[in-house]
Amino acid sequence: MIGNLGKVDSRLKMYWAAPDKRFEVKTGLTPHEEAVKQRVRQYWSDQTIPAAKKLEGFNINLSGFDPRRTTNRQLLEIGVLMAESGLIDDDLAGSLSRLDARFDDKGNTVDMDREIDAYEFLSSQLSRLGTSVFEDNEIAKGEMIEVRASISILKALEAFARAPRERSLVNIRV
């Protein structure tokens, strides 16, 4: 499987919901890989699963994380850790880390430490992609799925960051 889709697939084996066409992705990957991508987006958008459950096993100290005042560098670091844990696929990690990104003439990301409001940016993307200009456009539909999944992930991370930490004899959070 491409990227970390195998790890995501094994992590989501216990999640079963009837595939929802709203999360169907057309990426040119194998049907199984596309099904995994669809399932992870549907999983993150599933409101019946608490954020703590979705982030189970994600042992990172996010105290102070605020999606309204974050940077692409911070989102990149969190996204990479989530992808390595099999919580999200590499494409979602990339989508999270390039919010309102700026590039130089060689295509390299610059100004990674500029503060952004991730929710505001993603909301504007949803509004832009929801216009009639993008109606029946497969690429725009795919991007809307990515944006909605990114919003769900940010909400879960924010809830995780605000949740009180359990005291233990050994602190395993880094």
KEMARSE-17972 format. One record per atom (N, C-alpha, C): x, y negated, z negated; residue in three letters. Coordinates in steps of 0.1 Angstrom, whole numbers, padded with zeros to 4 digits, always signed. Example, Ala and Ser with C-alpha at 12.3 -4.5 7.8 and 13.67 -1.06 7.14 Angstrom:
<nodes>
+0132+0057-0078ALA
+0123+0045-0078ALA
+0132+0033-0078ALA
+0128+0022-0071SER
+0137+0011-0071SER
+0129+0000-0079SER
</nodes>
This chain:
<nodes>
+0008+0012+0000MET
+0000+0000+0000MET
+0009-0012+0000MET
+0004-0023+0006ILE
+0011-0035+0007ILE
+0011-0043-0007ILE
+0023-0049-0010GLY
+0024-0056-0022GLY
+0021-0048-0034GLY
+0013-0053-0043ASN
+0010-0047-0056ASN
-0004-0041-0056ASN
-0010-0038-0044LEU
-0024-0033-0043LEU
-0025-0019-0050LEU
-0015-0011-0050GLY
-0015+0002-0056GLY
-0017+0000-0071GLY
-0009-0009-0077LYS
-0010-0012-0091LYS
-0024-0018-0095LYS
-0029-0027-0087VAL
-0042-0032-0089VAL
-0053-0022-0088VAL
-0052-0013-0078ASP
-0061-0002-0076ASP
-0062+0007-0088ASP
-0050+0011-0094SER
-0050+0020-0105SER
-0055+0013-0118SER
-0053+0000-0119ARG
-0058-0007-0131ARG
-0073-0008-0130ARG
-0079-0010-0118LEU
-0093-0012-0117LEU
-0101+0002-0114LEU
-0095+0013-0116LYS
-0101+0026-0114LYS
-0114+0027-0123LYS
-0113+0021-0135MET
-0125+0022-0144MET
-0136+0012-0141MET
-0133+0003-0132TYR
-0143-0007-0129TYR
-0151-0002-0117TYR
-0164+0000-0119TRP
-0172+0004-0108TRP
-0185-0005-0107TRP
-0186-0011-0096ALA
-0198-0018-0093ALA
-0201-0016-0078ALA
-0213-0016-0074ALA
-0216-0015-0060ALA
-0210-0026-0052ALA
-0202-0022-0042PRO
-0195-0033-0034PRO
-0205-0044-0029PRO
-0201-0056-0032ASP
-0209-0067-0028ASP
-0203-0074-0016ASP
-0211-0075-0006LYS
-0207-0081+0007LYS
-0201-0095+0006LYS
-0205-0102-0005ARG
-0200-0116-0006ARG
-0185-0116-0009ARG
-0179-0105-0013PHE
-0165-0104-0016PHE
-0157-0096-0006PHE
-0164-0093+0005GLU
-0157-0085+0016GLU
-0147-0094+0022GLU
-0135-0088+0024VAL
-0124-0095+0030VAL
-0120-0088+0043VAL
-0117-0096+0053LYS
-0112-0091+0066LYS
-0097-0096+0067LYS
-0088-0087+0064THR
-0074-0091+0064THR
-0065-0084+0074THR
-0071-0074+0081GLY
-0063-0066+0090GLY
-0056-0055+0083GLY
-0058-0053+0070LEU
-0052-0042+0063LEU
-0060-0030+0065LEU
-0056-0019+0059THR
-0063-0006+0061THR
-0076-0008+0053THR
-0086+0000+0057PRO
-0099-0001+0050PRO
-0098+0001+0035PRO
-0089+0010+0030HIS
-0087+0012+0016HIS
-0081-0001+0009HIS
-0072-0007+0016GLU
-0065-0019+0010GLU
-0075-0030+0009GLU
-0083-0032+0020GLU
-0093-0042+0020GLU
-0104-0040+0009GLU
-0107-0027+0006ALA
-0116-0024-0004ALA
-0111-0027-0018ALA
-0098-0025-0020VAL
-0091-0029-0032VAL
-0092-0044-0034VAL
-0089-0052-0024LYS
-0089-0066-0024LYS
-0103-0071-0027LYS
-0113-0065-0021GLN
-0127-0068-0024GLN
-0131-0065-0038GLN
-0126-0054-0043ARG
-0130-0050-0057ARG
-0123-0059-0067ARG
-0111-0064-0065VAL
-0104-0072-0075VAL
-0111-0086-0075VAL
-0116-0091-0064ARG
-0123-0104-0063ARG
-0136-0103-0070ARG
-0143-0092-0067GLN
-0156-0089-0074GLN
-0155-0088-0089GLN
-0144-0081-0093TYR
-0141-0079-0107TYR
-0140-0092-0114TYR
-0132-0101-0109TRP
-0129-0114-0115TRP
-0141-0123-0115TRP
-0150-0121-0106SER
-0162-0129-0105SER
-0174-0123-0113SER
-0172-0111-0118ASP
-0182-0104-0126ASP
-0184-0110-0140ASP
-0195-0117-0142GLN
-0197-0125-0154GLN
-0201-0116-0166GLN
-0204-0103-0163THR
-0208-0094-0174THR
-0196-0088-0182THR
-0184-0091-0176ILE
-0172-0086-0183ILE
-0165-0098-0190ILE
-0163-0097-0203PRO
-0157-0109-0210PRO
-0142-0111-0206PRO
-0138-0123-0207ALA
-0124-0127-0203ALA
-0114-0119-0210ALA
-0116-0116-0223ALA
-0106-0109-0231ALA
-0105-0095-0225ALA
-0116-0089-0220LYS
-0115-0075-0214LYS
-0107-0076-0201LYS
-0110-0086-0193LYS
-0103-0087-0180LYS
-0088-0089-0182LYS
-0084-0096-0193LEU
-0070-0098-0195LEU
-0064-0089-0205LEU
-0071-0078-0208GLU
-0066-0068-0217GLU
-0052-0063-0213GLU
-0042-0063-0222GLY
-0029-0059-0220GLY
-0020-0070-0214GLY
-0025-0082-0212PHE
-0017-0093-0207PHE
-0012-0100-0220PHE
+0000-0097-0223ASN
+0006-0102-0236ASN
+0015-0114-0233ASN
+0010-0125-0232ILE
+0017-0137-0230ILE
+0011-0148-0238ILE
+0019-0157-0244ASN
+0013-0167-0252ASN
+0010-0179-0243ASN
-0003-0181-0242LEU
-0008-0192-0233LEU
-0013-0204-0241LEU
-0010-0204-0254SER
-0015-0215-0262SER
-0011-0228-0256SER
-0020-0237-0255GLY
-0018-0250-0249GLY
-0020-0250-0234GLY
-0023-0239-0228PHE
-0026-0239-0213PHE
-0040-0245-0211PHE
-0040-0255-0202ASP
-0052-0262-0198ASP
-0052-0264-0183ASP
-0061-0257-0176PRO
-0062-0258-0162PRO
-0064-0272-0157PRO
-0069-0281-0165ARG
-0071-0295-0161ARG
-0058-0303-0162ARG
-0048-0298-0168ARG
-0035-0304-0169ARG
-0024-0294-0168ARG
-0022-0289-0156THR
-0012-0278-0154THR
-0004-0282-0142THR
+0006-0274-0139THR
+0014-0276-0127THR
+0014-0263-0119THR
+0019-0265-0106ASN
+0020-0253-0098ASN
+0030-0244-0103ASN
+0041-0249-0109ARG
+0051-0240-0115ARG
+0045-0231-0126ARG
+0037-0237-0135GLN
+0031-0229-0145GLN
+0022-0219-0140GLN
+0014-0223-0130LEU
+0004-0214-0124LEU
+0012-0203-0116LEU
+0023-0206-0110LEU
+0031-0196-0103LEU
+0036-0186-0113LEU
+0042-0190-0124GLU
+0047-0181-0135GLU
+0036-0172-0140GLU
+0024-0178-0143ILE
+0013-0170-0148ILE
+0008-0160-0137ILE
+0007-0165-0125GLY
+0002-0156-0114GLY
+0012-0144-0111GLY
+0025-0147-0112VAL
+0034-0136-0110VAL
+0033-0126-0121VAL
+0032-0130-0133LEU
+0030-0121-0145LEU
+0017-0113-0143LEU
+0007-0120-0139MET
-0006-0112-0137MET
-0005-0102-0126MET
+0002-0106-0115ALA
+0004-0096-0104ALA
+0012-0085-0108ALA
+0023-0087-0116GLU
+0032-0076-0120GLU
+0024-0067-0129GLU
+0014-0072-0137SER
+0006-0064-0146SER
-0005-0057-0138SER
-0007-0060-0126GLY
-0018-0054-0118GLY
-0032-0060-0121GLY
-0032-0072-0127LEU
-0044-0079-0129LEU
-0050-0085-0117LEU
-0041-0090-0108ILE
-0046-0096-0095ILE
-0036-0091-0085ILE
-0040-0093-0072ASP
-0031-0090-0061ASP
-0022-0102-0058ASP
-0012-0099-0050ASP
-0002-0109-0046ASP
-0008-0121-0039ASP
-0019-0119-0031ASP
-0025-0130-0024ASP
-0032-0140-0034ASP
-0039-0134-0044LEU
-0045-0143-0055LEU
-0034-0150-0062LEU
-0023-0144-0066ALA
-0012-0150-0073ALA
-0007-0162-0064ALA
-0006-0160-0051GLY
-0002-0171-0043GLY
-0012-0182-0042GLY
-0024-0178-0041SER
-0035-0189-0041SER
-0035-0197-0053SER
-0033-0191-0065LEU
-0032-0198-0077LEU
-0021-0208-0078LEU
-0009-0204-0072SER
+0003-0212-0074SER
+0005-0223-0063SER
-0004-0224-0054ARG
-0003-0234-0043ARG
-0015-0244-0043ARG
-0020-0247-0055LEU
-0031-0257-0055LEU
-0025-0271-0053LEU
-0031-0278-0043ASP
-0027-0291-0040ASP
-0012-0292-0038ASP
-0006-0282-0032ALA
+0009-0281-0030ALA
+0013-0291-0019ALA
+0025-0295-0021ARG
+0032-0304-0011ARG
+0044-0297-0006ARG
+0047-0299+0007PHE
+0058-0292+0013PHE
+0067-0302+0020PHE
+0080-0298+0021ASP
+0090-0306+0028ASP
+0089-0302+0043ASP
+0098-0308+0051ASP
+0097-0305+0066ASP
+0102-0291+0069ASP
+0107-0284+0060LYS
+0111-0270+0063LYS
+0101-0260+0057LYS
+0090-0265+0051GLY
+0079-0256+0046GLY
+0081-0252+0032GLY
+0091-0257+0025ASN
+0094-0254+0011ASN
+0085-0262+0002ASN
+0080-0256-0008THR
+0071-0263-0018THR
+0080-0273-0026THR
+0075-0285-0027VAL
+0082-0295-0035VAL
+0073-0300-0046VAL
+0078-0307-0055ASP
+0071-0313-0066ASP
+0062-0303-0074ASP
+0068-0291-0077MET
+0061-0281-0084MET
+0057-0285-0098MET
+0063-0295-0104ASP
+0061-0299-0117ASP
+0051-0311-0118ASP
+0045-0315-0107ARG
+0035-0325-0107ARG
+0022-0320-0114ARG
+0017-0328-0123GLU
+0005-0323-0130GLU
-0007-0324-0121GLU
-0016-0313-0121ILE
-0028-0313-0113ILE
-0039-0308-0122ILE
-0051-0311-0117ASP
-0064-0306-0124ASP
-0068-0295-0114ASP
-0066-0282-0118ALA
-0069-0271-0110ALA
-0083-0270-0107ALA
-0092-0272-0117TYR
-0106-0271-0115TYR
-0111-0282-0105TYR
-0106-0294-0106GLU
-0110-0304-0097GLU
-0106-0301-0082GLU
-0094-0296-0081PHE
-0089-0293-0068PHE
-0097-0282-0062PHE
-0100-0271-0069LEU
-0107-0260-0064LEU
-0122-0263-0061LEU
-0127-0272-0069SER
-0141-0277-0067SER
-0142-0284-0053SER
-0132-0293-0051SER
-0132-0300-0038SER
-0130-0291-0027SER
-0122-0280-0028GLN
-0120-0270-0018GLN
-0134-0263-0015GLN
-0141-0259-0025LEU
-0154-0253-0023LEU
-0163-0262-0016LEU
-0163-0275-0019SER
-0172-0285-0013SER
-0168-0286+0002SER
-0155-0287+0005ARG
-0150-0288+0018ARG
-0154-0276+0027ARG
-0151-0264+0021LEU
-0154-0251+0028LEU
-0169-0249+0030LEU
-0177-0255+0022GLY
-0192-0253+0022GLY
-0199-0261+0033GLY
-0191-0270+0040THR
-0197-0278+0050THR
-0201-0270+0062THR
-0210-0276+0070SER
-0214-0269+0082SER
-0203-0267+0093SER
-0192-0275+0091VAL
-0181-0273+0100VAL
-0175-0259+0100VAL
-0175-0253+0087PHE
-0169-0240+0085PHE
-0179-0229+0086PHE
-0192-0232+0089GLU
-0202-0222+0089GLU
-0198-0211+0099GLU
-0200-0198+0096ASP
-0197-0187+0104ASP
-0182-0186+0108ASP
-0174-0192+0100ASN
-0159-0191+0102ASN
-0154-0181+0092ASN
-0148-0170+0098GLU
-0144-0159+0089GLU
-0132-0163+0080GLU
-0123-0171+0085ILE
-0112-0176+0077ILE
-0117-0185+0065ILE
-0127-0193+0068ALA
-0132-0202+0057ALA
-0140-0193+0047ALA
-0147-0183+0052LYS
-0154-0174+0042LYS
-0144-0167+0033LYS
-0133-0162+0039GLY
-0122-0156+0031GLY
-0116-0165+0021GLY
-0114-0178+0025GLU
-0108-0188+0016GLU
-0118-0191+0005GLU
-0131-0191+0008MET
-0141-0194-0003MET
-0140-0183-0013MET
-0139-0170-0009ILE
-0138-0159-0018ILE
-0125-0161-0027ILE
-0114-0165-0021GLU
-0102-0167-0029GLU
-0104-0179-0039GLU
-0110-0189-0035VAL
-0112-0201-0043VAL
-0121-0197-0055VAL
-0132-0190-0052ARG
-0141-0186-0063ARG
-0134-0176-0073ARG
-0126-0167-0068ALA
-0118-0158-0076ALA
-0108-0166-0085ALA
-0102-0176-0079SER
-0092-0184-0086SER
-0098-0191-0097SER
-0110-0197-0095ILE
-0118-0204-0106ILE
-0121-0194-0117ILE
-0125-0182-0114SER
-0128-0172-0124SER
-0116-0169-0132SER
-0105-0167-0125ILE
-0092-0164-0132ILE
-0088-0175-0141ILE
-0089-0188-0137LEU
-0086-0199-0145LEU
-0095-0200-0157LEU
-0108-0197-0156LYS
-0117-0198-0167LYS
-0113-0187-0177LYS
-0109-0175-0172ALA
-0105-0164-0182ALA
-0092-0168-0189ALA
-0083-0174-0181LEU
-0070-0178-0188LEU
-0072-0189-0198LEU
-0081-0198-0195GLU
-0084-0209-0205GLU
-0091-0203-0217GLU
-0100-0194-0216ALA
-0106-0188-0227ALA
-0096-0180-0235ALA
-0087-0173-0228PHE
-0077-0165-0235PHE
-0067-0174-0243PHE
-0064-0186-0237ALA
-0055-0195-0243ALA
-0061-0201-0256ALA
-0074-0203-0256ARG
-0081-0209-0267ARG
-0085-0199-0278ARG
-0084-0187-0275ALA
-0088-0176-0285ALA
-0078-0176-0296ALA
-0083-0174-0308PRO
-0073-0173-0319PRO
-0065-0161-0318PRO
-0052-0162-0321ARG
-0043-0151-0321ARG
-0044-0142-0333ARG
-0044-0129-0331GLU
-0044-0120-0342GLU
-0031-0119-0348GLU
-0030-0120-0361ARG
-0017-0118-0368ARG
-0013-0104-0369ARG
+0000-0101-0367SER
+0005-0088-0367SER
+0019-0088-0373SER
+0024-0077-0377LEU
+0037-0076-0383LEU
+0048-0079-0372LEU
+0045-0075-0360VAL
+0054-0077-0349VAL
+0048-0086-0339VAL
+0054-0096-0335ASN
+0049-0105-0325ASN
+0054-0101-0311ASN
+0045-0095-0303ILE
+0049-0090-0290ILE
+0047-0100-0279ILE
+0041-0111-0282ARG
+0039-0121-0272ARG
+0051-0129-0270ARG
+0054-0132-0257VAL
+0066-0140-0253VAL
+0062-0154-0250VAL
</nodes>
